[in-house]
Amino acid sequence: MKDNQANSPTGLFKLLTATSPNKVFFSILLGSLAGMAYAVVVPLILLSLQPALSRLMQPEFESSYWLLGTFEITSPTQAFYYFSIVMFILLCRVTSETMVAQTSIDATVGLRKKLYKRVSQLPIQSLEQIGQSRILTAMNNDIARVTEGAAVFPNILVASATLFGMLAFLMYLKLEVFLFIVAIIIFGALTYRIPLFFGQKYMARSRNSFDGIQEGMRGLIYGAKELKLNQQKKQAFLEESLHAYEEKFRAAQKRGRFYLSAGMNYGTLISFFAIGIVTYIMANYYGLSQNNLQGIVMVLLYITGPMAALTSLVNNIIMARIAAKKLDKLLQEMPIEETSDWSEAIDCQQLHVKGVEYIYPAKSSEDKEFHLGPVDLTLHRGEVTYLVGGNGSGKTTLSKLLSLHYVPSKGSICFDDQAVTNLNREACRQSISAIYSDFYLFTKLYGLAPDELDQRAAENLKELGLDEKVTIHDGVFSTTDLSAGQKKRLALLVTYLEDRTIYVFDEWAADQDPSFKDIFYYQILPELKRLNKMVIVITHDDRYFHLADKVVKMENGQVAQELTKDMLTQQASDNHEDNQAVGKHRREEAHADG
Ligand SMILES: Nc1ncnc2c1ncn2[C@@H]1O[C@H](COP(=O)(O)OP(=O)(O)OP(=O)(O)O)[C@@H](O)[C@H]1O
């Protein structure tokens, strides 16, 4: 797939040869043998029908054979050859096709696995930019098309071998007719590309609308609740999004299919035009005998089979090339994150953010880029830091830089004195656990050592108030069909069990009931602090700000204020005194009024 390999027909074919060269070789060998054997079948039949062709064999020396004493076989040797060849063709074709099918399946799985790897190596920024729909369409649709297209190459070789065999026989029968047919084939091959060119253009257009359809389908499923409550919204969404793309798809598909069908049928029928010309014109011109003409026409009729196969197989190749182009474009947009592969976790006591900047580029001329930073911060183990600020102030963006999901465009993040670079980023990430608002809950505790996992998990489930809803067996959750708040608690359990040094919680408590909010701020966070973890909490819950060791306030992508524990305690006591003063004042007013 890399380097435009899959884009050309040879690239498609290379996909198979790279997967299983031996199987492809034998498949082609057997397929070609089957093709050649096909080419022998017709002369054999002609031999039995036409004494004029008896110079190939000498059937007059053969005596009849009586099968079961009832059925007379006039030319037993020929009959024996004929049935042996048919059996040989059957054997060769089944083996050849099975080998290609197996290689194609291997190639499909291999390609998908490659794409899984590429997606897992993709920087989060690029994943967000490309979007799920395009990646899912590539995985579900394009890869299958590519391998289906590649799998027809051996069939093309079989058809070609048959065609060449039959042409050779035709040359033997009548050189002039052979030359005429070759000229017709060349002419057909050239002119038939015209409708195919248009067909390919429209099919590519229809494929382009498929990304939009996929995105629309996601909206239809994930936005079902919103659409259910608003008729106009549903109508407008269906018409302007899904149906609009479907219409584009429909129009392009219909035109594309028309041109492809015209091309393929033209390709098939051109051999019938040739038969007509040979029968009605050339036969008279060259004074062909009836026997000769019958033989030639039979060969020509037989040639229509491989010709039709060749033209229809090209359809698969066209679809495969369109899909391969899409895949290739996608892969080119998928940078591989520059980081070492597998490494032991690098731990730290302090995390230093030094002049870090990050930019979300504008997506269109009307859009504005978002610029975060420069940010300078130092976070310590055994401290709970709250990231606060208005919506869109840059809290999540900063936390994604802290959790090393995003790579800063300027500045650096240091684990103690060690700057995080491409070489150690993966190792540093192994010390971090994060729950973002769009977290994904895996149904199994992947990658955790099984020792006492179920028991530890069960204890935590109880602390999180989930023991009556969920059980864990062999690291698998009995269910993840939970309320939003419960799902977040389960995600928290996973991070507990991962036991990392740095914890990032993005508005984790937002979906929790008041009593569990209290548990989170008064028990869970202090417990993590006691365990000497570095905890970063994005929150809007100002009731709990005084519990933090540090509050970092964001505004327009900048750190507007950094409040230390002393300042927060002072602030809390000021607030307390203010509240008391206000209370006293109100009581005095009430007393005076009374
Ligand atoms: N994936 C993205 N692509 C482009 N721009 C983005 C992306 N995510 C966020 N932004 C932009 O970055 C800005 C900061 O977003 P961010 O999510 O960091 O804010 P926040 O402070 O966490 O807000 P909230 O309190 O609403 O969660 C937003 O104004 C948004 O326009």
The ligand as an SDF file (V2000), in Angstrom:
LIG
                    3D

 31 33  0  0  0  0  0  0  0  0999 V2000
  -10.0650   19.3760   18.1080 N   0  0  0  0  0  0  0  0  0  0  0  0
  -10.0770   20.7190   17.9720 C   0  0  0  0  0  0  0  0  0  0  0  0
   -9.8470   21.2690   16.7630 N   0  0  0  0  0  0  0  0  0  0  0  0
   -9.8350   22.5930   16.6160 C   0  0  0  0  0  0  0  0  0  0  0  0
  -10.0590   23.4690   17.6010 N   0  0  0  0  0  0  0  0  0  0  0  0
  -10.3000   22.9930   18.8230 C   0  0  0  0  0  0  0  0  0  0  0  0
  -10.3130   21.5760   19.0760 C   0  0  0  0  0  0  0  0  0  0  0  0
  -10.5760   21.3870   20.3740 N   0  0  0  0  0  0  0  0  0  0  0  0
  -10.7160   22.6210   20.9230 C   0  0  0  0  0  0  0  0  0  0  0  0
  -10.5450   23.5770   19.9970 N   0  0  0  0  0  0  0  0  0  0  0  0
  -10.5790   25.0290   20.2180 C   0  0  0  0  0  0  0  0  0  0  0  0
   -9.7260   25.3200   21.2850 O   0  0  0  0  0  0  0  0  0  0  0  0
  -10.3550   26.1910   22.2100 C   0  0  0  0  0  0  0  0  0  0  0  0
  -10.0780   25.6790   23.6250 C   0  0  0  0  0  0  0  0  0  0  0  0
  -10.7540   24.4420   23.7760 O   0  0  0  0  0  0  0  0  0  0  0  0
  -10.6440   23.5820   25.1010 P   0  0  0  0  0  0  0  0  0  0  0  0
  -11.3840   22.3380   24.8870 O   0  0  0  0  0  0  0  0  0  0  0  0
   -9.2260   23.4900   25.4800 O   0  0  0  0  0  0  0  0  0  0  0  0
  -11.4060   24.5310   26.1280 O   0  0  0  0  0  0  0  0  0  0  0  0
  -11.8630   24.2210   27.6310 P   0  0  0  0  0  0  0  0  0  0  0  0
  -11.3150   25.3200   28.4550 O   0  0  0  0  0  0  0  0  0  0  0  0
  -11.5110   22.8360   28.0210 O   0  0  0  0  0  0  0  0  0  0  0  0
  -13.4300   24.3950   27.4860 O   0  0  0  0  0  0  0  0  0  0  0  0
  -14.6370   23.6610   28.2820 P   0  0  0  0  0  0  0  0  0  0  0  0
  -14.6990   24.2210   29.6640 O   0  0  0  0  0  0  0  0  0  0  0  0
  -15.8270   24.0670   27.4960 O   0  0  0  0  0  0  0  0  0  0  0  0
  -14.3730   22.1900   28.2240 O   0  0  0  0  0  0  0  0  0  0  0  0
  -11.8120   26.2350   21.8720 C   0  0  0  0  0  0  0  0  0  0  0  0
  -12.1720   27.5780   21.6610 O   0  0  0  0  0  0  0  0  0  0  0  0
  -11.9700   25.4580   20.5950 C   0  0  0  0  0  0  0  0  0  0  0  0
  -12.4490   26.3090   19.5990 O   0  0  0  0  0  0  0  0  0  0  0  0
  1  2  1  0
  2  3  1  0
  2  7  2  0
  3  4  2  0
  4  5  1  0
  5  6  2  0
  6  7  1  0
  6 10  1  0
  7  8  1  0
  8  9  2  0
  9 10  1  0
 10 11  1  0
 11 12  1  0
 11 30  1  0
 12 13  1  0
 13 14  1  0
 13 28  1  0
 14 15  1  0
 15 16  1  0
 16 17  2  0
 16 18  1  0
 16 19  1  0
 19 20  1  0
 20 21  2  0
 20 22  1  0
 20 23  1  0
 23 24  1  0
 24 25  2  0
 24 26  1  0
 24 27  1  0
 28 29  1  0
 28 30  1  0
 30 31  1  0
M  END
$$$$
